[in-house]
Amino acid sequence: MAKIFTTEITSDNLLSDNPIHQRLFKAYVAAQPFVNGDVLEVGCGEGRGIDLMLPQSASFTAVDKIESALGKLRVKYPSGKFLAMNIPPLGELKDNAYDVLITFQVIEHIEDDELFLKELHRVLKPGGVALVTTPNRKMSLTRNPWHVREYLADELKMLAKKYFTNVEMKGITGNEKVMTYYQENKKSVERITRLDVLNLQHRLPASLLRIPYELMNRWNRNRLQHQDQGLVKDIHHSDYIETDKADEALDLFMICRK
């Protein structure tokens, strides 16, 4: 069974994960003005944003590879449709089927990102919109061995324009409170990576880095919580801000129209 709560996926039940959970949840808040009609979420995980999206949807479908998570979601949201599949492709889904497609923090995990975007386009109705978030590589603190690749804003936009007629790139950044946490995290990570004198984080295969990355990342989040519990606890999704300056954002927020 796949492990659900890693530092990569992030739990809303762990206080030390709160700043990252709120950052990820902000994307669903930003998506609300777009949500209507038949909605598809690709890579729903534990269902972080379903409570926001379902009431605005005529129908709601979600896909993920973790069947144990989907089983819980089927019970919690009986009006939704939850499908287990490894993606891409989106093989079980029909062409031109959805008004809105949401896929947050997924594309960086996909080997064939071009096929992924092509499939998003295929299942969208004409005139439909796909919302995509992913970390901004410019703001990453270290190599993430769970990610196949990360993107700069222009890189992702140019890739998406191969398949979508209209692509708008925005971002999600943070206020002073969020950026204080980010800077404290950055300093802590730099203290750790200075010990990597052989640059193993970039030389070793990702599979060999995942366990040490998980242990050090969890240790670091717990340390930051104990160092300033008020800061970690008090960060809320409203402390994250939508911005047109995608290059400076923590996460890229891309709006693709078919």
Buried (B, 14 or more C-beta within 10 A) or exposed (E): EEEEBBBBBBBBEBBBBBBBBBBBBBBBBBBEEBBEEBBBBBBBBBBBBBEBBBEBBEBBBBBBBBEEBBEBBEEEBEEBEBBBBEBBBBEEBEEEBBBBBBBBBBBBBBEEBEBBBBBBBBBBBEEBBBBBBBBBBBBBBBBBBBBBBBBBBEEBBEBBEEBBEEBBBBBBBBEEBBBBBBEBBBEBBEEBBEEEEEEEBEEBEBEEBBEEBBEBBBBBBBEBBEEEEEBBEBBBBEBBBBBEEBBEBBBBBBBBBB
